[in-house]
């Protein structure tokens, strides 16, 4: 694929980067990214992926826009209240970059349908707000061997990591099962700073772009944690869990299953390394 004159101008500021160039832009234009969740994380990630020139964006969400979403879900407008989130988001993305093909899926991903949907994409953005959704994406991407970005945000804290199935630490390496219902607060209970999922979602977009363009270093085998109040970032090193039920030696997860819904649970605990230190695994809605 060669760039048109208009494309060369639109993407000129990243094309002139020595580490990026025309070849990387052409790879983006030929790539497909699935964004699961048109909430705070997914909106921010999709916005920058469209602007960067990812050729095809898939959007998955079954919900409608409500007033409480507008504080952080930047693809939706006040006039979109009551509309399907995927339709509202798609309209905004097409206005940002008409060249991007936007596919919408107004549905809940489940064990019965996720593999059929994700296998048509090169990379997945996990913008879900439930532990069940995150385990489902992790497991489906493992079985389909599709790279994905895990992220979560709650209160003033967000985190992100990238998973290369079969090569790097997966979500089940950190957390074998979803926490019991009621052990963790919901977003409506704990609250969330509006800009927080924006910061983390943009980082997810950066991970997707690096993976697709084959540049830089991915956030594999490490979690990047952002604390908004002190304005600090820190990394936690990870390693694959040899006893992981999905990708380790203790293979008990051999097919997809639907976990019990948990409605935006956050701040569970995750085993961060071989010393069993703790990290956060919060979620944003």
C-alpha positions in Angstrom: 0.0 0.0 0.0 1.4 3.4 -1.0 0.2 6.6 0.7 -1.9 9.2 -1.2 -0.8 12.8 -1.1 -3.6 13.6 1.4 -2.5 10.7 3.6 1.1 11.8 3.5 0.0 15.2 4.7 -2.5 14.0 7.3 0.1 11.7 9.0 3.2 13.8 8.2 4.1 14.6 11.8 4.5 10.9 12.7 5.9 9.9 9.3 8.9 12.3 9.7 9.9 10.5 12.9 13.0 8.5 12.2 11.8 5.5 14.1 8.4 5.6 12.3 8.4 6.6 8.7 6.3 5.7 5.7 6.5 1.9 6.2 5.1 2.1 9.7 2.2 4.3 8.5 1.4 1.9 5.7 1.3 -0.9 8.3 -1.2 1.0 10.4 -3.4 1.7 7.4 -3.5 -2.0 6.7 -4.2 -3.0 10.3 -7.3 -3.8 12.2 -7.9 -3.1 16.0 -10.9 -4.2 18.0 -11.8 -1.9 20.9 -13.9 -3.8 23.5 -15.9 -1.2 25.5 -16.8 2.3 24.4 -16.3 3.7 27.9 -13.5 5.9 29.3 -10.7 3.6 28.2 -12.1 2.5 24.9 -13.2 6.0 23.8 -9.7 7.5 24.5 -7.9 4.6 22.8 -10.2 4.6 19.7 -9.9 8.3 19.3 -6.2 8.3 18.9 -6.1 5.1 16.9 -8.4 6.7 14.4 -6.4 9.9 14.3 -3.2 7.9 13.8 -4.6 6.1 10.8 -5.4 2.5 11.8 -7.3 1.3 8.8 -10.1 -0.6 10.5 -11.5 -0.1 14.0 -14.1 -2.5 15.6 -16.2 -1.2 18.5 -18.0 -3.6 20.9 -20.5 -2.3 23.5 -24.1 -3.1 24.3 -24.9 0.0 26.3 -26.4 3.4 25.7 -25.0 6.8 26.5 -26.1 8.2 29.8 -25.3 11.5 31.6 -22.8 10.0 34.0 -20.7 8.8 31.1 -19.9 12.2 29.7 -17.4 13.1 32.5 -14.8 10.8 30.9 -16.1 9.0 27.8 -14.9 11.6 25.2 -16.4 10.2 22.0 -20.0 10.9 23.3 -21.7 14.2 23.4 -24.7 15.6 25.4 -26.8 15.2 22.2 -26.0 11.5 22.2 -27.8 10.7 25.4 -29.9 7.5 24.9 -28.0 6.5 21.8 -26.1 3.3 21.5 -22.5 3.9 22.5 -21.1 2.2 19.5 -23.2 4.4 17.2 -22.2 7.6 19.0 -18.6 6.6 19.1 -18.5 5.6 15.4 -20.0 9.0 14.3 -17.3 10.9 16.2 -14.5 8.6 14.9 -15.7 9.0 11.3 -15.7 12.8 11.7 -12.1 12.7 13.0 -10.9 10.5 10.1 -13.3 9.6 7.3 -10.7 7.1 5.9 -11.0 4.8 8.9 -13.4 1.9 8.4 -15.5 1.6 11.7 -17.3 -1.6 12.4 -19.8 -1.7 15.3 -21.0 -4.6 17.4 -23.8 -3.7 19.7 -23.7 -6.8 21.9 -22.2 -8.3 25.0 -19.2 -10.4 24.2 -19.6 -13.9 25.6 -17.9 -17.3 25.3 -20.2 -18.2 22.5 -19.3 -15.2 20.2 -16.0 -13.7 21.1 -13.6 -15.9 19.2 -15.6 -15.4 15.9 -15.3 -11.6 16.3 -11.8 -11.1 17.5 -10.1 -13.5 15.0 -10.6 -10.9 12.3 -8.4 -8.4 14.1 -4.7 -7.9 14.6 -4.8 -6.4 18.1 -7.4 -6.0 20.9 -7.9 -3.1 23.3 -9.5 -4.3 26.6 -11.6 -1.4 27.7 -14.1 -3.5 29.7 -15.2 -2.7 33.2 -15.7 -6.1 34.7 -13.4 -8.9 35.8 -15.5 -11.3 33.8 -14.9 -9.3 30.6 -11.2 -9.1 31.2 -10.8 -12.9 31.8 -12.9 -13.6 28.7 -10.7 -11.4 26.5 -7.5 -12.8 28.0 -8.6 -16.4 27.4 -10.0 -15.8 23.9 -6.9 -13.9 22.8 -4.8 -16.7 24.1 -6.7 -19.3 22.2 -6.7 -17.2 19.0 -3.1 -16.0 19.6 -4.0 -12.3 19.3 -2.0 -9.7 21.1 -4.0 -7.3 23.4 -3.7 -4.4 25.8 -5.1 -4.9 29.3 -5.9 -1.8 31.3 -7.9 -0.7 34.2 -8.6 2.5 36.2 -10.4 3.4 39.4 -10.3 6.4 41.7 -7.0 8.0 41.0 -5.0 4.9 39.9 -4.7 3.2 36.5 -2.6 0.5 35.1 -1.7 -1.1 31.8 0.1 -4.0 30.4 0.4 -5.7 27.0 0.0 -9.5 26.5 1.5 -11.5 23.7 -0.3 -14.9 24.1 2.1 -17.8 24.6 5.1 -15.4 24.9 4.5 -13.1 27.8 2.7 -13.0 31.2 -1.1 -13.2 30.8 -3.9 -11.9 33.0 -4.4 -15.3 34.6 -0.7 -15.3 35.6 -1.6 -12.4 37.9 -5.1 -13.3 39.0 -6.2 -16.9 38.6 -9.9 -16.2 39.1 -12.2 -13.2 39.5 -12.5 -12.0 43.1 -15.7 -13.0 44.9 -18.6 -10.7 44.4 -18.7 -7.9 46.9 -15.0 -7.8 47.8 -14.2 -4.9 45.6 -16.0 -1.5 45.0 -17.8 -0.5 41.9 -17.0 2.7 40.0 -20.2 4.3 41.2 -19.1 3.5 44.8 -15.4 4.4 44.6 -15.6 7.1 41.9 -13.1 7.8 39.2 -11.2 11.0 38.1 -12.5 11.9 34.7 -9.1 12.3 33.0 -7.7 9.0 34.4 -9.1 6.6 31.8 -8.0 9.2 29.2 -4.4 8.9 30.3 -4.5 5.1 30.4 -6.6 4.7 27.2 -4.1 6.8 25.2 -1.3 4.6 26.5 -3.3 1.6 25.2 -3.4 3.3 21.8 0.4 3.7 22.0 0.9 0.0 22.7 -1.4 -0.9 19.7 0.5 1.4 17.4 3.9 0.1 18.5 2.8 -3.5 18.0 1.2 -2.9 14.6 4.1 -0.7 13.3 6.7 -3.0 14.8 8.5 -0.2 16.6 9.7 0.4 20.2 9.3 -1.9 23.3 5.9 -3.2 24.4 4.7 -3.3 28.0 5.1 -7.0 28.2 6.0 -8.8 31.4 5.6 -5.5 33.3 2.7 -3.3 34.5 2.9 0.4 34.2 0.9 2.0 37.1 -0.1 5.7 37.1 -1.1 7.5 40.3 -2.8 10.7 39.4 -2.7 12.5 42.8 1.1 12.5 43.1 1.5 12.6 39.4 3.8 9.5 39.3 4.4 6.4 37.2 6.0 3.2 38.3 6.7 -0.2 36.8 6.1 -3.6 38.3 8.1 -6.4 36.8 6.2 -9.6 36.0 7.0 -13.1 34.9 4.9 -15.9 33.5 3.4 -18.0 36.3 4.5 -21.6 35.7 1.3 -22.7 37.5 -1.0 -20.5 35.4 -4.2 -22.3 34.6 -4.2 -21.0 31.0 -0.6 -20.6 29.8 1.4 -22.6 32.4 1.8 -26.2 33.4 -1.4 -26.4 35.4 -3.7 -26.4 32.4 -7.3 -26.4 33.7 -8.6 -23.6 31.5 -9.0 -25.4 28.2 -12.1 -23.7 26.8 -13.9 -20.4 27.2 -16.5 -19.8 29.9 -18.6 -16.9 31.0 -17.6 -15.6 34.4 -20.2 -14.3 36.8 -20.9 -10.6 36.0 -19.4 -8.2 38.6 -20.5 -4.7 37.4 -17.3 -2.7 37.3 -15.4 -4.3 40.2 -12.1 -2.8 40.9 -8.9 -2.9 42.8 -8.5 -6.7 43.1 -5.1 -8.1 43.9 -2.6 -9.6 41.5 0.5 -11.6 42.0 3.1 -9.3 40.5 6.2 -11.6 40.4 7.7 -14.8 41.8 7.9 -13.2 45.2 4.1 -12.9 45.3 4.3 -9.1 45.8 1.0 -7.2 45.3 -0.2 -4.9 42.5 -3.6 -3.4 41.7 -6.0 -4.7 39.1 -8.8 -2.1 39.1 -11.4 -1.5 36.4 -13.1 1.5 34.7 -16.5 1.8 33.3 
